[in-house]
Amino acid sequence: MRSIIIMFILLLTTNVSAQLQRTEPPFWYADMQNPELQIMFYGKNIAQNEVSVSNSIVIKNVHKTENPNYIFVTIDTKDIPASELLFTFKNKNKVAFTKKYSLKKRIENSALRKSFDASDVMYLLMPDRFANGDTKNDSDPTVTEKVNRTLSGGRHGGDIKGILKNLDYLEELGVTALWSTPMCEDNDKTFSYHTYGQSDVYKIDPRFGTNEDYVRLSAELKKRNMKLIKDYVTNHWGAEHWMYKDLPTYDWVHQFPGYSQSNYRMTTQFDTNASAIDAENCMDGWFVPSMPDLNQSNPLVLNYLTQNAIWWIEYANLDGFRVDTYSYNDKIAIAKWTKAITNEYPNFNIVGEIWMHDQAQISYWQKDSPISAIQSYNSYLPSVMDFTLHDALGTVFNEDKPSWDTGMIKVYENFTNDFLYPNTNNLLTFLENHDTGRFNEIYKNDFKKYQMALTLLATTRGIPQLYYGSEIGMKGDKSEGDGGIRLDFPGGWDGDANNAFTKEGRTKQQNEYFDFTSKLLQWRKTNPTVHFGKMTHYIPENNVYIYFRHNTNKTVMVIINNNLEKQDIKTQRFKENIGNHKTAAEALSKETFILVNGISIEGKSALILELN
């Protein structure tokens, strides 16, 4: 009798293994604002089964597609406490197999979690290129591409443990939020290091570590009052994604049939004169051949992406998203995705990559935009990236002889268009990122130009973002390919001749950059006036740009002298902001200025004056 029971158990276990290969989400959480949960069960011919669930849970829908290897089951979790559920799959009234499913308890006040905002400084890094904390996972056997630091586009071995090892460095630097490029598995044969071609969106790439390592990173950051921002990709997956190899539905990805490349003309999303074919090719065309374009207008796809995003927020206790290629998505569907997340988490910030070069066009994509309201559209996207400011900062400091439209007037004119945005405090501002030319390459490591640019970034409206290595003067030539702007951080690998993570290991030039950056960011951290205060600026004269950040408690005056020569500034022009203040202290040097006497500022330099 005992042998019969053992054989039955083995048979049942084998049947489960044969039929059920994946369950996604792998578990869920009780007491969500939206009680509906769509669970995808995947296994060979699984659709031949009927499904039921324990605990008196209501199954609202069972969706079987043209692919018999999938069942999408929607259940109602309203008023269901954290518990273990049991799904039973029957074939011809006989139990084929069962599957336990967990509803977990949420962390306290999860729905009201605080997110990143203008009080933060965001640090962007690429984990493969930052630091290698565990060499044992460099060439994991479960994925194809192995480590090879000699290839600029290869895997170099950086990982989560490398980031954890250097959190003290980031804390000393003064950044308060960490944005890492994607960490989910990317099993492309080559160029998988950037992980934007994901092959499993519920699993951290094993060359970076484990899901548990990612959760630990989030927890360790919070111990330092720092935030973790996940780089989320809604527009596409990688061609090695397990689901692309066995699509649930033909229209899970956009097909024409087969491949058609995007025209990248994001203006077709709102252009009233655009042809339908051009708009379709922008939204539905593939970014590159190795990245199948997801069809968010398919409700199954949209639910899958929404739940995956929410799962990561809960599981890893995330503090925000940066969404890749936001404006390439189906704009109706991506608005639904964004709103579903912010409905669950009203304070959760999401910044979308809107790589455009016109403020009205960028504004179109921000929540409650007056521009998109003309077309009765709302993306519900809280934050967008200020690419026009980036464009200006990439040229202006080489413009020593200003004209009507060159020199600091370019920066001034950028801010004159702030009226187009519904929330300028929630713009992400930056000198560079992982896709652009490197600032210190453009300006040939001119430290004075870096000081001016970073001072401006730290004291104007918005959320400043720093790209790893800028703070030590890292360069990188984009003309050599993306690998040229994604170099390894010095000191992140055993045997590196230069360790820029420590003062002793940094060169004189690296310490000059780091010390200035740290001092500025640490000052900014404790000064809410430059986080949320009103900004008043003045038309530049002699290539000198002067502006104020002010609230009822404090006034800060910033002077950016982009002139080669020393300038003497008469203060009478700024009476409306200086008011009755007599003196000012420079924030970093602590030098005192008597305002009535005017202010002298050296060429190619900046001053931050706290008015007394």
N, C-alpha and C positions, 0 to 999 in steps of 0.2 A: 504493500500500500504506500509506504514511504517513497519508494522508487517511482511510483506512478505520479505522486504529488510533485516530486522534484522534476520529473520529465515535463509535467504540465507547466510548472513555473518557468522552466527553460524555454518551452515552446512559446509561452506568452511573452517572455523577454525578447526572444528572437523576433517575434511578430512585431513588437513595438519598434525594435531596431530597424526592421525592414520597412515598416510603414511610416514611422514618424522620425524625421531627420532634424527638423527645426521647428521651434515655437517662438514666434516673435509678436510682441515683446516677450522676453523670456519670463518676466513677472511684471506685476503692476502695483499700484498703490491705492489704498482705500481712501475714501473721502475726497475725491477729486471734484472740482467744480463741474466738469462734464462727466457724468457717470457712465456714459457709453464707452465701451472698450471693444475694439476690433482686434481679435487675435488671429494671427495667420498660422495655420498648421500646415507643414510641408512634409511630404513623403510620397513614395511611389504609390500611385493609384489610391491615394488617401480619400479622394472624393467618392469612392464607392461605398464609403461608410456613412452612417447616420450618427449624429453627435448629440449628446445630452450633457448636463452639468449638474453638480450637486448643490447643496445649500439653498435650495428653492430659488436659485438665480434664474432670472428671465432671459432666455435667448431671444433677442429681438430680430436677428437675421442670420441665416446661414447662406453664404454666397459661394457657389461653385462656378469656376470659370471654365473656359474651353480646355484648360490644362488640368487633367485629373489629379495632378500631384499637389494641388492646393485646395484648402478650405479656409474661408474667412468667416469667422464666427463672431458676431457682435452680441455682447451681453450687457445687461444693465446692472451696474454695481452700486446703485443708489441705496444708502442705508445698510450696505453690507460691510461689516467690520473687517479689519485685517484678519485674514484666515487662509486656510488651505482649501482650495477647490479641487474637485475631481471631475475631469472630463472623461466621458465614456464614449468610445467609438464602437458602433455595432455594424456588423455586416450580415444581412439576412437574419436579423434578430439575435444573432450570436455576438457576444462581446469579442471584438477583435483585439482591443487593447484599451488601457486607461492612461491618462496623463494628469499628474498632479500639477496644480497651478497656484502660485502664491499671490495673494493680495497683501502687500506689506504696509506697515504703519509709516506715515510720513513724518519727517522731522517737524519739530514744533515751529509753528508760524511759517511753514514752507511757502504757502501761497503769497505771503506778504514779504518775502525776502527782499532785501535791499540790493540794488544793482549798481552798476558803474554810472558815474555822472561827471559833471564838470569839476568836481573836487578831486578827481582821480588823474593820474598820469599813467597811461597804458604802455606796456612794454611788449613789443612784438618780437617773437623769436621763431626760428625754424628748429624744431627739436633735433633733427638729424645733424644740424650744423652748430649746435650750441655747446654741448658737453657730453662726453661718453662716460656714464657712471657705471656701466655694466658691460664689459666686453663679451661676456658669455652669450648675450642675445644678438650680437652683431650680424650673425649669419644663421638666423633661425631656420631649422629644417622644414618648417611648415609653409614657408613662403619662398618665392623663386629667387629674387635678387639678393645677392650676398654683398657684404661690405667690400668697398674698394675706394679708398681715399684718393687714389691717383686719378679717378674720374671726376671731373667737375660736376657731372650730372649723375654720379653714382651714390650709393648709400655710404655714408661716412661713419655711422655708428652712434651718433648722439641719441640720447634717450631720456626717459622721465627721471631716472635716478641721477642723471647728469644735471638736470634742472634742480632737483631736490638738493643736491650737493652744493649748489650755488645760490640758494635762496638768501643767504646772508648778504651776498654781493648785491642782489637786487634790492634788498631792504636798505642797505647803505647808500645805494644809488638814489633812492627816494621815489621809485615808482610804486604805484599802489594797486595796479591791476596787470595781470599777465594774459596776453593774447598769444596763444600758440597756433601756428598753422595746423591743419587737421592731424589728428593722431589715430584715427581709425584705420584699419588694415587697408593697405594698397598693395595688391599682389601683381602689379604690372611687372613685366620682365625687365624693363629699364625705366629710369627716371621715376622710380617709385618714392624717392626720398621726400618729395613735396606732399605726397599723400592726398592730393586733390582728386585722384582717380580711385575712389574707395571701392574695395571689394567685399567689405563686411562692415555695416554701419552700427553693429552692436558690439564690436570687438576692437579693442586697442591693438594696433599693429604690434606683433610680438617683438619686433626689433626696437620698439620704444618701451615695451614692458607689458604689463597686464592691466586689465580693468581695475584691479585692486590698487595698482601703482597710481593710476590716474585719480582714484578716489583719495588716496593718500596725499597726492599733490594738492588737491583742493583743500584738504584739511590742514596741511602744513602752511599753505598760504594764509588761511584764515587765522591761524595762530599769530601771524604777523600783521593782521588787519589788511591783508591783501586779497584781491579778488581773482577768480579764474574765469576767463572768457573762452568759450569754445568756438572754433571756426567751423561753421555749419555749411554744408553744401546741399542745396535743394535742387539745383539746376541739372546736375548730372551725377552719374557714378562712373566707375571705371569698367572697361570692357571685361575685366576679370571678376567682376562681381558675380557671386554665385547665382544670383537670381537672373542676371542677364543671360546666363547659360541655359536657363530653363524658365522662360518668361511666364508669369502667371496669366497674362493676357497679351495679345499681339500689340495692343496700344498702351502697354506699360511704359514703353519708350516711344519717342516720335520716329515714325518710319515713313518713307516717301515713295515707294517702299525702300528699305535699306537706308543708306547714309546720304545726308545732305548737310553741308556745312552752314553754320550761321553766317549771315552777312555782317554781323556785329553792329548793325546800325540801330542802336537802342532808341533813337529818335522816332523810329516807326511805331513805337509803343503809344505815342501821343500825337503824332503828326496827323493833322486833319486832312492833309493832301496825300498821305501815303497810300500806295497800292496795297491791296490785300495780300498779294504774294510776297511783297517785301516784308510786311509785318509778320507774316507767318514764318518766313525764313529766319527772321531775327529770333523770334521766340522758340520756334520748334527745331531750327537747325542745330546740329551738334557743334559744340565748341571746338572739338578736334576729333579725329576718327577714333581715338582711344577712350572717349568719354561719351557713352550713350546718353542722349538727352531725355530726361525724365518727363513724362506727361502728367503734370500736376492737375490737369483738368479731368483726369480719370479719378473718380472718388476714392477708389481703393488705394491709388498711389498717394493721394493727398492725405488720407487718413494714416497711411503707413509712415509718411514723413513727419506728420504732426505728432503722432505718438512716439516716434523715435526721438524727436527733439525733447518732448516732455519727459520721456524716460531718462534721458541723460541729465536733465535739470534736477530731477529728483534723486537719481542714483548717485551722481557725482557732486550734488549740492552746488550747482553752477551759479555764477553771478551775472551771466550775460552771454549773448551770442554776437559774433560777427558773421554775416551771411555773405558767402562768396557769390559773385556774379548775380546779384539780386535782380537787376533790371533785365536779365535775359529770360527770366521765368515767365510763364503765363501770368499776366498781371492780375487777373481776377483771382486765380487760384492762390498765388503767393500772398495776396492780401488776406485770404481766408486762413492760410497757414499762420500768418503773423498775428492775426486777431485771435485765433484759437489759443495761441501761446500767451498773449497778453491778457486774455480773459482768465486764464488759470493763474497768472502771476501779474497783477496790475502794475507792479513797480519794476518789472523785468525789462531791461534795456536791450535792444537789438539794433546793431548798426549794420546797414547794408552797403555793400560795395556798389556804388553808382559811379562808374568811371566815365564821367562826362566833363565837359569843359565850359559849361554855361550854368550860371546860378539858377536860372529859371528851370532849366532841364533837371538839375539835381534836386531842386526844391520839390518838383513834381512828385518825387518818391517819398518825401517825408510825411509823416502822419499829419492830417488836417491842413495840408498844403493849400494855400489860396490859389495856386496854379492848377493843381489837379481838380480842385473843386469846380473849375470851369467846365470840366468834362464829367462832373458828378462821380469822380473816382477818389477813393481814399485807400492808400496802401496799408495804413495802420503801422507803418514802420517808424519807430520812434526816432532813430538817428540815421544820418547819412554822412558820407565822407566828403570833406571839403577839398575836392580836387582842384578847384580854381585857386585857392590859396596856395596849395602845393605847387601849382604851375608858376605862380608869381614868385614864390620863394626860391625856385630853382634857377632863376635868371637875375633877379633884381640886385643882388649884391655884387654883381660884376658890372653894373650900370652906374659908372662913376660920374658921368656927365648927364644929368637928368634933362629930359625934354618934356613936351606936353604929355606924353604917354609912356615914358620910361623913367626908371628910378623908383623911388619910394611911392610915387603916385600910383603905381600898379597895386601896391598893397592897400593903400587908402581906398582906391576904387573898388577893390574886392569887397571891402567892408561896407561900402556905400550901398551894395546890393543886398544887405542883410534883411531889408524889408520884405524880400521875396520868401524868406523862410518863416515857418510858424514857430520854430524854437531854435534860435542860434546857439543857445547854451548846450544844445545836444548835437552839435556838429563835431565829428571827429577830425581833428587837425593834425597835420603831419608834414615832416620835411621829406620823407621817403618811406617806402615799404618794400616788401619782398619782390615786387614786380617793377619798380621804378629804378631810375638811375640813382646811385648813392650820392648823397649830399656832399660828402667829403671828397668824392671823386670829381664831381662837377666843379668844386671850388678849390681843388688841389690842396686840401688840408690847410686852408687859410683859417687859422684859429679865430681870428677876429670876426670873420664872416659867420663862423659857427656860433660864436657868442651872440651876435646880433640876431641870428635866425632863431636860436633856441630861446632867447629872452622874449622875442616876439611871440613865439609859440606858447610859452608858459604864462604870458600875461594878457593875451587877447581872449575873446570868448571862445567857448568850445572845450573839447576834451583832448588834450595833447597826447599824441602817440609817438613813442620813440622806437626806432628799429634797432635791433641788437647790434652792438658794435659802434654805433654812432658816438656813444659816450666815451669811446677810447680813440676816436679818430679813424675808425675803419673805413677803408675805401673799397672799391670794387668796380670793375669796368663792365657795364651792361652790354657793350658791343661784343664781348667775348661769350655772350649767352647768359642765361639766367644764373648759371653756376658762378658767374663772375660777381654777382651781387649777393650771393648766398655763401660766402666763404666761412670756413670754420672759425669759431671764436678762439683766439689764442689762449692756450692754457686749458682747454676743454678736453685734451687728450694726453694721456701719459706720454712723456717724451717730448712734448712741445717745448721748443727753446724759449718761448716767451709766454709767461703766465699773466694775463691781464686781469685775472680775478682777484689778485692781491696787489697792494700798494708796492710791496717789495719786488714783485714780479713784473710790474708795468714799466715801460720805458718812460723817460722824462716827458715825451710828448703825450703818451697815453695818460699819464697822471695829470697833466695840464688839462686835458679834455675831461677826464673823470672828475677831478676836484671841482671844476667849474659847474659841471652838470649836476653833481650831487648837491652842491651848495645851493644852486638855484632851485632844484626840485624839492629839497628839504624845506626851503623857505616857502615855496608855493604851497606845500602840504598844509601849512598852518595859517594860510591867509585867504579866508573866504571871500574877501573883496575881489580877488582876481578869479575866483571860481564863478560867482554869480552876480557880481556887481555890474552896474550899468557901465557901458563904454561910451566915452565921448572922445572924438578924435578931431584933429585939425589938419587942414590941407598942408602937405609937406612944403617946406621952403628950403632951398639949398640942399635938397636930398636928405633933409632931416624930418622924420616922422614923429610926432608927439601925440600921445593919447593918454586918457585917464580912465582908470577903473575906480568906481566909487559907489558907496552905499551910505546909509545914515550914520555909520560908525567910523568910516575910514575912507581916505582918498589916496590912491597910488598914481603917480605920474611916471610915464615911461617915455624915454627919449631914445630913438634909434637914429644915430648919425651915420648915414651911408655915404657921407662926403669923405673924401680923402683927407681933408683938412680939419683942423680944430674949429669948432663953431662956438660962438658966444650967443647964448639964447636970452633974449629979453623976455621977462615973465609977464609983462602987462597984458599981452595978447591972451593969456590963459586965465584971466581974472575970474571968469565964471566958474572955473573949477578949483583954482587955488584959494579963492575967497579970502578969508582972514588969516590963513596959515602963514607963518613967518619963516619957518625953517623946514627942512626936509632931510631925512637920513637915507643914504643909499643902502639898499637892502642887503647887498652882499659885502661891500667894503666898509660899511658903517660911517663913511665920510659924511659930514654935515654940510649942508648948503644953506646960505641965507638967501631966501628967494628974491627979496627986493634988489639984491645986487646982481641978479641974473645968474645964469648957469653956464659954465664952460664945459664942453665935452670934447674929448679927443676924437680925431678922425677914425672912421670905421669902428665905432664902439657903441655901447648901450649903457644907459643908467636906469635903475628902478628906484624911484624916490618915494619914500613913505612920508607923507606930509604930516607935520606936527602942528 
